[in-house]
Structures are given as C-alpha cells and as structure tokens.
Amino acid sequence: MICALASAVCFGAASVLQAVATRAIAPGTGSGVDPGLLMRVLRQWRYLAGLGLDGLGFVLQIVALKHIPIYAVGAALAGSLAVTALIATRLLHIKLSHAEWTAIAVVCAGLAMVGLAAGAEGEKSGSDALKWALLAASVLLLLVGAAGGRLPDKPRALVLGLGAGLGFGVVQVAVRLIDEFSFDELLTNPATYALLIGGGGAFLLLTSALQRGSVPTATAGLVLGETIAPSLVGVIWLGDETRAGLGWLAVLGFAVAVAGALALARFGEAPVEESPTGV
C-alpha cells in the first residue's frame, strides 16, 4: 500500500505540472482529438518533468499491483487528486474552501479503510480470453475517443476523460496479466500491447480533454474510469479479495475515497495564464 500511495503522490504532482503546460498551448484548429498536441506540449519543461514523475509513479504502481488488489491501488490513485489540491495551494496559490478540505479528509479516511481491509492480490493469472479482450478494449477506446473528440465541449470532456480513465484502467489490469517480464513473454502476451495502446491512448485523450472543455467533468470521468472498471475485473476475474470479514469495509472505503476525489475534480487541472509559447 505504501507504493500505491507514493505512486499517487507522483501522479498528483505530475498532474499540476502537465496541466500548466497543456493550458499554455494554443488549441489546434478543427475538432476532435489532436495528436499533434502531444508534440507541442513535449517542448515544455513542465510537461517533461510531469512525465518523469509519471514514470516513477508507474514503476511504483507496478510494484503495488504485484502485491495488493487492484481496487486498493485504484483507491490510492483516486487519492492523487487530494495531492494535486494540496500542491496547487502551495505552487499556484489556490485557496481551498472548507468543503474541499473536508473532501481531502474524506479521501484520506477512505484510503485508510481500504488499507485496513485489503488482502493479498488474487492468485488467478487471467485467461488468454481475458488478455485478448483487454487488447480489444484498448483499441476500442481509441475509436471511441476519436468519435468523442468531435462532440460539443461538455460531453466531449466527459467522454474523453472517461476514455482516459478506462485506458489507465487497462494498464492496471494488463500489469496483472503479465506474469513474467522476459522478452519472449512480453512479445507474445496480448496484455503487453493492451498496456502500450491503453496507456498511450489514455495520455492522448486526457491531454485533449484538459485543453478544452470542462476540466472538473473530464477529471470526474477519469476518476470513475480508472477505479471502478479495473477493480471489478480484479475481483471477478483475478480473484482479488479482502481480509476475512472486512469486505464491507473495503467497499465502504473505496466508495468514500472515490466520492472525495470526485469532490476535488476541479484539481485535475490548475488554471493558469501563460503565453501560447510559454516554456
């Protein structure tokens, strides 16, 4: 659980840096998801620093997923918004309301409950059918994201945010479906390609969602997508369980942590003003 929480800290800090860089880029012309946006933001040091933190967070997430259930990791990742909110108060001088401080406390309480109730990761390795289904889902997410990018701003933000969350959820499940990290295993396992497509697609969809449209809406979709769906896969198909007699506490803690994160959804992006060529 320590690795999961450390991962959430990395992701929370990265989101502030990436949001600042993304909002400093002038929107591209036309509608839809803009693949060129990633190339433009990669020229900003804040985005690169955020990617570095994302990389560290991903390594910590892999370690966590190999030792605790997916639902516990998902709850911790939802808590990254609390980290984002706290960092925003320091770096961006954003004041938190009493309700937002309460939401942060709620997230922490939910994570504590999940931590107390979480058992060991499930022992099921996952069938070949599940691995292929995960790969198909990752490709489908890209197609849905491309279609959703042409919607009006508000539904666009929700669809892209939810798609990004599901993409990150694909990554969580894929890590569990990779038994060995040898070259042959990685090359022949469909989960490897699901991880690459899901993770890359999630970054593209989230970056596009944060640049235009409602940030709280996009972030709410992100939180829901990266927590609920992969957690259900872990429980139903991979055998994730709780400590004896504490299933109710895990469910309650998970719901409380996600609810608190949704209340902090506006911190999925920190609004700042910079020139379109800000470095």
N, C-alpha and C positions, 0 to 999 in steps of 0.2 A: 504493500500500500504506500510505502514511503516513495518508491519510484514513481508510482502513479501521481502522487501529489507533487513531486518535483517536476514531473512532466507537465502538469497543469500550470505550474509557475512559469515554466519556459514558454508554453503556448500563450499564456496570458500576457507576458511581457512582449512576445513577438507580435501579438495582435495590435498592440498600441503602435509599434514601430511601422508595421505594414499598413495600418490604416492611415497613418500620417502620410506615408509615401504614396499610397493609392489615391487619396483625395487631392494630392498636389498635382496629379497628372490630368491634363485636359482630356475630356471624354472624346473618344473617336467618333467619326461620323457614321451615320446609319444606325440600324437597330441590331439586336442580337448580341450574343457573346462575342467579345472582341479578343481573339487570340493574340493580336499584337500588343494588347495592354500589358501582358506579362513582360514582353521585351522592353517596353518603355519603363516600367517600374523597376526592372532589374538594373537600371542605370542609377538608381538612388541608393545611397549607402544605408539609409534606414531600412529599406526593404531587404537588402542583403544581410544586414545584422539580424533582422527578424527571421530570415531563412536559416541563419546559423543557429538561432535559438530553437527554431522548429526542428532542425536536425538533431540537436541534443535532446529535445523533448521526445522525438520519435524513438531514439535509442532507449530512453528511459521507459517509454510506453511499451516497447517490445519486451523489455525485461519484466515489466509489470504483468503483461498479458501472458507470460510464460509461468506466472506464479499465482495469480489471483483471477477470479472470474471476470468475464467481460463487463458484467453490469457494474462491478466495483470500479473498474478502470473508466467506464463511461461516466459514472457519477463524479469521479475525480476530474475528468476533462470538462464536465459542465461547470465545475468549480473554478475553471480558469477565468471565467468572466468576473468572479469576485477579485481575482488577482489583477485583471485588467482595470477594474474600477479603482482599486487601491493605487495602482501605478498612475492612473490618469489624474488622481488627486494631487500627486506629487509633481509629475512632469508637465502636466497640461493645466494645472491649477483649476481643475474642475471640482466644484463643491458637491458633496453628496448630501442628499436630503435625509431626513430621519427614516423615511421608508426604505431608501437604498441601503443605509447602514443596517437596518433590520433585515433586508434581503441577504446581505453578506453574512449576518449571523445565522440566518436560516440555512444558507448553503453550508456553512461550517457544521451546523448541527446535523444536517442530513448526511454529510460525509462521515461524521463521527459515528452515526448509526450504521451506515453501510460498512465502515471499517470494523466495527464490533461484530457484525453479523456475517461478514464474508467468510466463506470457507476456502478450500483449495480450488484451483481450477479444475474443470471437468476432465475426466480421463479419456473421453471419446476423442478419436483422432479426426473424425469427419469423413464422410463417404466421398468417393470420386464424384458422385452426382452432385453433392453439395459444392465441391470445388468448381465444377463446370457451371453450376447455377450461379455461383458468385461471379465468375468471369462474365457470364451473360448479363448479369445485373450491372456490372461496371460499364459495359458497352451501352446498355440501355440508358444509364444515367447520362451519358454524353449526348445521346439523341434527345432525351427529354430536356436537358439543359439547353441545347441548341434551339429547340422549339420554344422553351420558356423565355429565352432571351428576347423574343420578339413580342412579348406581352407588354401591356402598359406597366408603368413603374412599380406600383404597389404589388400586384400579383407577380410581376417579374421578380421582385426582390424575394418574395416568399418561395417561389418555385426554385430559383437559383440557390437560395440559402438552404432550403430543404435538400436539394440535389447535392450540394456541397457536403452537408452533414451525412447524408447516406453514403457519399463517396468515402468520407473519413471512416464511416462505419464499416464499409467494405474492407478498408485497410486493417481495422481491428480484427475482423473475422479471419482475413487472409493470413495474418501473422500466426493465428492459432492453427491454421490448416497447413502450415509449412513445418514439417516435422524435423527436417534437417536443413542446414544452410550450406550444404555441399553444392558444388557446381552442377552436378547431374540432377540433384533434387530440384534445385531452383529452375533449371532449364526445362524440365519435363512436368513440373507441377502447375496446373492451371491457376492455382491461387497466387503464384508469383506474378502472372500477367494481370490478374484481377487487382493485386496490390498496386502495381505500377499505373494501370489505367485509372483505377479508382482514386488513388492519391493525386495523380496529375490532373485528372478531371476536377477533383474537389478544389484544388488550388485555383484553377481557372474560373470555375463557377463562383467561388467565394470572392475572388478579386473583382469579377464583373459585378457581382451583387452589391459589394460595398461601394463601388464607384458611383453608381446611380441607383436611385430608388430609396425606399425606407430602410435605414440601417437596423433599427430595432426589429422590423419584420424579418429581414434577412437573417439576423442573428438568432431570433427565436426559431426559425426554420432549421438553422444549423444545429442548435442545441437538441431539438427534437430528433433530427435525423441521425445524429451521431451517438445518441444514447439509447433510445427505445428499441429500434430495429436490431442493432447488433446484440443488445442484451437478450432479446428474445431468442435470437439464433443460438447464443451461448447456453441458455437454459434448456431450450427444446432439443437442439441437435448435438450440442457438445458436452452436455452433462454438468454444466455449472450448478453448484449447489451452495447452500448456506450452512452455517454451523447448526447443529441439531437444535431444533425448537426455536430458531431465530429467523425463520423465513419471513415472518410478518415484519420484523424489524428491518430487514434488508429492503423489502418492498416499500415500507414507510420512509426509510432514509433516502432511497432512490427518488421517490416522488417528491420529497421535501427539497432535496438538492436541486432537482431539475426545475421545480417551481421557483426556487430562489434565483436560479440562473436566468430563467425567463423574465423575472422582475428586473434583472440587470441587463436586459438585452441591448439597451442603448449603448453599452460599453463595448459592444462588438466592433465599434468604430468610434474613434475620438475625433470630433470635428475640429479642424484647424484650417487656417487660411495661409496658403503659400503661393508663390508664383507658379505658373504651369511648368516652369523649368527648374523648380526648386530642387536642390541637391541634398 
